[in-house]
């Protein structure tokens, strides 16, 4: 059986209104519960006091009954109880206080056992307020008697109304005070958020990215502002890199396009004098360069998008032997690879990485390219070195920037895209590895480090 989860509709109230409403509701509920408990406690204490005083009055009357039958008219008041009756088992009033002279029994209820005491609140004809009665069954010389003592509760009823009204007004006033205090507190706490929201809305991207104002308070709002500023700094860096990337791409694409256009325009001006196969070959060369640039850009875009790689075990030693054997060699390539150096990766990407490293080494080598593969603890290490001019120390990071080509590289190959090594580093990073230019006795030495399989 499928259970559907209840989804609440998003509230259209502001945060300030919602927090204030919840605070008032919680405070009001707690106040009502507290007032109720307080009222019940006070009421219970008053009734207990009346009950105890009634017991004292009955005890005094009982002592009089033990000495002789009571007169028909009793004392006007005993310990604050002005309504007194002595009733026999037949319900006949034997004696009463002056105010109840000639009246029937105040209540038909009477205790069934000796010394059993009962209390209740009733209305008595002729008495404007409710009456609290305490009753007890006692033995007298004339037989069993039930003594009723009652106290009008006019003052208590009046005080109860005032008391409940005062408590109700207090609940309302306190709830209002809580609501106003919470609303002001929330407004003050969210004011920096409103400022940050306005500052973020003003950011268009057409100008240097500004930062939001960080409040002086050391709380969650200031932490949010710091987080936003860190994000804006990263975003600014991404935007700057993107602008630089677009500028570099436009520059790299403009050169072959300009050359191609110029060649075709010149050829079309004097078509009868042109060697059209040579023109076609030159145009094809520029087209190949454009295709290489677009292909490299597509690979970098996929890598930067964080696409999930389909990783499988790859033997780096076998990969190095295979790629070195199938290449057209300008200079010899020596491969020294240990057995069983296996990594988890996408073979197509690793082949592209190794191809880029070999292309770079072969372009700059004077007479030899060397490839070594070995395992160091839990890391696979692949090195590609050449005996060329090498990479100056200050330029070792520059070669991994997009479209950055050193003068030596431009002299040897004017058709490169300047994306081979940057793509190789991106592939290494996508495989949780690193690629860097290391020290060498002569020539360039590029070192790839990848985690071994299972490590």
VOGU-3710 file (C-alpha; in Angstrom, 3 decimals, decimal comma):
1> xxxxxxxxxx> 0,000/0,000/0,000  1,446/3,309/-1,065  1,303/6,051/1,538  1,036/9,556/0,159  2,921/12,205/2,040  0,987/15,328/2,916  2,670/18,376/1,428  1,853/21,726/2,930  1,230/24,550/0,549  3,906/27,251/0,725
11> xxxxxxxxxx> 2,913/30,102/2,978  2,308/33,495/1,387  3,075/35,293/4,626  6,420/36,922/5,151  8,937/35,404/7,520  8,362/38,256/9,953  4,593/37,648/9,994  4,958/33,881/10,314  7,409/34,074/13,232  5,245/36,687/14,978
21> xxxxxxxxxx> 2,077/34,634/14,512  3,737/31,468/15,809  5,200/33,334/18,788  1,821/34,820/19,694  0,148/31,426/19,318  2,732/29,678/21,496  2,780/32,449/24,106  -1,025/32,637/24,152  -1,359/28,882/24,553  1,146/28,783/27,386
31> xxxxxxxxxx> -0,497/31,755/29,099  -3,952/30,191/28,828  -2,661/26,921/30,240  -0,887/28,795/33,042  -3,964/30,898/33,846  -6,149/27,798/33,852  -3,825/25,938/36,197  -3,547/29,035/38,428  -7,330/29,481/38,574  -7,959/25,809/39,356
41> xxxxxxxxxx> -5,310/25,906/42,081  -6,738/29,046/43,700  -10,284/27,692/43,463  -9,236/24,405/45,026  -7,449/26,248/47,853  -10,542/28,402/48,570  -12,858/25,421/48,630  -10,472/23,522/50,867  -10,463/26,463/53,251  -14,267/26,595/53,288
51> xxxxxxxxxx> -14,407/22,849/53,839  -12,072/23,028/56,805  -13,990/25,945/58,369  -17,242/24,056/57,805  -15,797/21,061/59,635  -14,942/23,319/62,586  -18,471/24,774/62,622  -20,019/21,296/62,562  -17,753/20,225/65,419  -18,950/23,153/67,562
61> xxxxxxxxxx> -22,593/22,393/66,781  -22,058/18,711/67,476  -20,726/19,519/70,944  -23,907/21,491/71,651  -26,062/18,585/70,393  -24,335/16,146/72,716  -25,358/18,226/75,760  -29,023/18,750/74,851  -31,421/19,037/71,972  -30,813/22,264/70,137
71> xxxxxxxxxx> -33,285/25,091/70,249  -35,388/25,682/67,153  -33,386/28,794/66,341  -29,631/28,480/66,416  -26,938/31,137/66,584  -26,943/33,517/63,589  -23,392/32,491/62,555  -20,764/29,922/63,431  -17,198/30,462/62,190  -18,446/32,477/59,236
81> xxxxxxxxxx> -21,272/30,081/58,244  -24,599/31,916/58,496  -26,778/29,200/56,928  -27,172/26,380/59,499  -29,669/23,518/59,684  -30,009/20,403/61,798  -32,139/17,756/60,022  -33,361/14,386/61,324  -33,469/11,170/59,327  -37,003/11,936/58,091
91> xxxxxxxxxx> -35,783/15,183/56,498  -37,475/17,397/59,053  -35,550/20,521/60,030  -35,040/20,322/63,809  -33,181/23,608/64,198  -31,836/26,347/61,912  -30,171/29,731/61,937  -32,484/32,781/61,917  -32,082/33,398/58,216  -33,424/29,917/57,408
101> xxxxxxxxxx> -36,249/29,864/59,953  -39,289/28,185/58,420  -37,392/26,979/55,334  -37,128/23,348/54,305  -33,816/21,521/54,220  -31,286/23,217/51,954  -30,390/19,936/50,290  -31,865/16,470/50,163  -28,445/14,876/50,147  -27,086/13,643/53,423
111> xxxxxxxxxx> -24,205/11,386/54,441  -25,161/7,731/54,838  -22,613/6,897/57,536  -21,522/8,417/60,816  -18,759/10,994/60,574  -19,047/11,003/56,825  -18,635/14,541/55,574  -19,883/15,889/52,245  -19,608/19,246/50,514  -21,316/20,790/47,517
121> xxxxxxxxxx> -22,178/24,100/45,933  -25,937/24,783/45,479  -28,466/27,552/45,134  -30,763/28,229/48,089  -34,143/29,962/47,661  -33,965/33,457/49,108  -30,164/33,654/48,777  -28,923/35,662/45,796  -25,602/33,884/45,417  -24,447/30,326/45,366
131> xxxxxxxxxx> -23,965/28,588/48,695  -21,148/26,283/49,716  -22,546/23,583/52,059  -20,696/21,154/54,301  -22,796/18,269/55,722  -22,028/15,621/58,367  -24,118/12,859/60,031  -23,773/12,691/63,827  -25,504/10,900/66,714  -27,397/13,092/69,177
141> xxxxxxxxxx> -29,463/12,236/72,319  -32,606/12,525/70,240  -31,320/10,247/67,430  -29,325/10,612/64,220  -28,967/14,123/62,963  -27,452/15,672/59,829  -25,842/19,066/60,289  -25,725/21,373/57,249  -23,624/24,533/57,414  -23,548/26,882/54,441
151> xxxxxxxxxx> -21,721/30,032/53,479  -22,959/32,368/50,728  -20,334/32,897/48,043  -21,371/36,388/46,901  -17,930/37,884/47,428  -16,258/34,872/45,863  -18,526/34,978/42,796  -17,866/38,677/42,357  -14,141/38,182/42,834  -14,174/35,246/40,415
161> xxxxxxxxxx> -15,657/37,356/37,651  -13,138/40,111/38,241  -10,344/37,570/38,564  -11,201/35,785/35,292  -11,641/39,094/33,490  -8,291/40,355/34,744  -6,615/37,119/33,705  -8,206/37,300/30,237  -7,081/40,884/29,748  -3,603/39,945/30,986
171> xxxxxxxxxx> -3,390/37,111/28,461  -4,371/39,446/25,626  -1,989/42,211/26,725  0,948/39,860/27,267  0,314/38,194/23,900  0,288/41,608/22,215  3,509/42,612/23,973  5,140/39,343/22,936  3,947/39,832/19,349  5,293/43,385/19,151
181> xxxxxxxxxx> 8,619/42,401/20,739  9,060/39,385/18,466  8,084/41,363/15,366  10,617/44,068/16,139  13,290/41,489/16,935  12,648/39,601/13,699  12,573/42,838/11,714  15,887/43,870/13,228  17,385/40,422/12,625  16,206/40,254/9,009
191> xxxxxxxxxx> 17,118/43,851/8,110  20,660/42,778/7,050  19,075/40,033/4,929  16,922/42,636/3,166  20,030/44,750/2,570  21,888/41,746/1,168  18,909/40,881/-1,035  18,870/44,399/-2,503  22,636/44,299/-3,051  22,412/40,929/-4,779
201> xxxxxxxxxx> 19,548/42,155/-6,970  21,755/45,066/-8,081  24,435/42,687/-9,409  23,988/42,425/-13,175  27,253/40,838/-14,259  28,105/43,725/-16,566  30,479/45,229/-14,035  32,885/43,926/-11,379  30,904/41,810/-8,935  30,386/43,708/-5,705
211> xxxxxxxxxx> 30,194/42,217/-2,236  27,284/42,265/0,186  27,462/44,108/3,491  28,501/41,914/6,414  26,721/42,923/9,660  28,774/43,517/12,782  26,902/40,817/14,713  28,564/37,444/15,181  25,530/35,329/14,322  24,025/33,224/11,550
221> xxxxxxxxxx> 23,244/36,302/9,428  26,884/37,406/9,392  27,908/33,829/8,540  25,407/33,919/5,666  26,913/37,195/4,432  30,427/35,711/4,599  29,245/32,642/2,672  27,608/34,855/0,035  30,801/36,890/-0,361  32,878/33,729/-0,716
231> xxxxxxxxxx> 30,457/32,514/-3,364  30,597/35,878/-5,125  34,398/35,737/-5,128  34,297/32,295/-6,715  31,651/33,493/-9,162  33,759/36,514/-10,047  36,704/34,244/-10,699  34,546/32,024/-12,921  33,232/35,045/-14,817  36,734/36,409/-15,300
241> xxxxxxxxxx> 37,986/33,035/-16,508  35,011/32,756/-18,829  35,634/36,202/-20,274  39,298/35,399/-20,747  38,404/32,042/-22,252  35,966/33,628/-24,713  38,570/36,234/-25,669  41,212/33,533/-26,178  38,816/31,368/-28,197  37,826/34,274/-30,413
251> xxxxxxxxxx> 41,500/35,099/-30,962  42,466/31,507/-31,765  39,510/31,055/-34,098  40,008/34,405/-35,793  43,524/33,566/-36,994  42,676/30,472/-39,106  39,395/32,025/-40,262  41,186/35,210/-41,351  43,857/33,206/-43,146  41,292/31,005/-44,833
261> xxxxxxxxxx> 39,249/34,013/-45,957  42,315/35,835/-47,249  43,482/32,815/-49,243  40,084/32,359/-50,844  39,670/36,050/-51,642  43,105/36,229/-53,305  42,413/33,058/-55,254  39,050/34,341/-56,470  40,542/37,644/-57,686  42,716/35,811/-60,252
271> xxxxxxxxxx> 41,227/32,340/-60,495  43,024/31,549/-63,769  46,452/32,090/-62,185  45,880/30,066/-58,998  46,988/26,531/-58,190  43,623/25,366/-56,880  44,856/22,074/-55,396  47,367/24,104/-53,351  44,618/26,513/-52,295  42,436/23,582/-51,266
281> xxxxxxxxxx> 45,258/22,011/-49,269  45,919/25,299/-47,443  42,202/25,729/-46,735  42,030/22,130/-45,506  44,899/22,830/-43,119  43,062/25,795/-41,619  39,886/23,720/-41,418  41,787/20,982/-39,577  43,076/23,546/-37,093  39,540/24,857/-36,538
291> xxxxxxxxxx> 38,284/21,316/-36,065  41,015/20,565/-33,527  40,188/23,710/-31,557  36,459/22,905/-31,503  37,129/19,283/-30,504  39,413/20,338/-27,666  36,883/22,917/-26,456  34,152/20,261/-26,444  36,300/17,916/-24,374  37,098/20,647/-21,848
301> xxxxxxxxxx> 33,428/21,614/-21,615  32,465/18,018/-20,833  35,199/17,709/-18,210  34,280/20,997/-16,527  30,593/20,012/-16,515  31,521/17,223/-14,126  30,091/14,410/-16,228  30,275/11,049/-14,499  33,061/8,947/-15,939  32,554/5,292/-16,780
311> xxxxxxxxxx> 35,592/3,934/-14,977  37,133/0,550/-15,633  40,488/-1,013/-14,779  43,219/0,289/-17,090  46,812/-0,986/-17,160  48,977/2,117/-17,595  51,966/0,058/-18,736  50,034/-1,652/-21,544  48,502/1,689/-22,482  51,929/3,322/-22,774
321> xxxxxxxxxx> 53,329/0,460/-24,929  50,265/0,483/-27,196  50,230/4,238/-27,787  53,996/4,426/-28,347  53,898/1,564/-30,863  51,106/2,978/-33,045  52,513/6,512/-33,419  54,397/7,925/-36,346  57,718/8,731/-34,774  59,817/11,773/-35,475
331> xxxxxxxxxx> 62,138/10,620/-32,686  62,410/7,255/-30,907  60,128/6,611/-27,916  61,440/4,393/-25,116  58,940/2,841/-22,710  59,875/1,386/-19,310  56,793/0,123/-17,497  56,359/-2,038/-14,441  53,743/-4,771/-14,611  50,414/-4,531/-12,850
341> xxxxxxxxxx> 50,188/-0,739/-12,560  46,385/-0,619/-12,840  44,138/2,382/-12,253  40,384/2,981/-12,405  39,541/5,280/-15,300  38,024/5,938/-18,698  40,409/4,481/-21,249  39,423/6,924/-24,006  40,289/9,909/-21,779  43,513/8,351/-20,544
351> xxxxxxxxxx> 44,520/7,665/-24,150  43,868/11,330/-24,989  45,941/12,414/-21,968  48,894/10,204/-22,933  48,626/11,263/-26,586  48,787/14,923/-25,608  51,857/14,297/-23,448  53,586/12,352/-26,228  52,700/15,034/-28,818  54,165/17,710/-26,586
361> xxxxxxxxxx> 57,333/15,713/-25,858  57,872/14,721/-29,488  57,385/18,322/-30,630  60,212/19,552/-28,385  62,542/16,523/-28,238  65,904/16,660/-29,924  66,528/12,917/-30,258  64,540/10,884/-27,694  61,281/10,641/-25,749  61,147/8,470/-22,641
371> xxxxxxxxxx> 58,022/7,085/-20,955  58,196/5,376/-17,551  55,370/3,771/-15,577  55,755/2,626/-11,976  53,865/2,274/-8,689  54,769/4,290/-5,605  52,874/2,972/-2,550  49,196/3,583/-3,450  49,879/5,848/-6,451  50,507/5,087/-10,116
381> xxxxxxxxxx> 53,152/7,355/-11,649  53,533/7,946/-15,397  56,363/10,192/-16,591  56,938/11,539/-20,095  60,286/13,287/-20,615  62,245/14,561/-23,595  65,742/15,885/-24,268  64,639/19,233/-25,662  65,035/22,751/-24,310  62,806/22,061/-21,304
391> xxxxxxxxxx> 60,326/24,298/-19,527  61,641/27,239/-17,469  60,684/27,030/-13,804  58,657/30,248/-13,950  56,611/28,881/-16,889  55,752/25,452/-15,476  52,220/26,503/-14,506  51,792/28,754/-17,508  51,868/25,786/-19,907  48,698/24,424/-18,276
401> xxxxxxxxxx> 46,687/27,554/-19,041  44,349/27,549/-22,003  45,753/28,848/-25,285  49,062/29,658/-23,579  51,963/28,607/-25,764  55,593/29,396/-25,059  57,788/30,980/-27,719  59,664/27,734/-28,187  56,401/25,916/-28,893  55,271/28,500/-31,439
411> xxxxxxxxxx> 58,548/28,253/-33,291  58,333/24,475/-33,567  54,613/24,197/-34,362  52,454/27,153/-35,367  49,342/25,020/-35,778  48,859/23,924/-32,186  45,777/24,920/-30,217  47,398/25,524/-26,823  44,813/23,181/-25,195  46,679/19,876/-25,070
421> xxxxxxxxxx> 48,252/20,213/-21,623  45,238/22,001/-20,055  42,994/19,162/-21,262  45,459/16,624/-19,879  45,391/18,270/-16,452  41,561/18,362/-16,514  41,487/14,638/-17,333  43,911/13,924/-14,482  41,777/15,934/-12,048  38,639/14,099/-13,225
431> xxxxxxxxxx> 40,396/10,836/-12,283  41,365/12,163/-8,824  44,953/12,628/-9,937  47,488/15,364/-10,683  49,639/16,434/-13,621  52,599/18,733/-13,188  55,888/19,755/-14,774  58,758/18,471/-12,614  62,485/19,052/-12,393  64,654/17,339/-14,955
441> xxxxxxxxxx> 68,334/16,997/-15,784  67,561/18,104/-19,338  64,423/18,750/-21,330  60,837/18,716/-20,091  59,493/16,141/-17,626  55,719/15,838/-17,096  54,558/13,628/-14,216  51,054/12,106/-13,960  49,913/10,648/-10,617  46,717/8,590/-10,318
451> xxxxx> 45,345/6,439/-7,460  46,021/2,733/-7,927  43,000/0,476/-8,348  41,459/-0,353/-4,969  43,435/2,327/-3,107
//
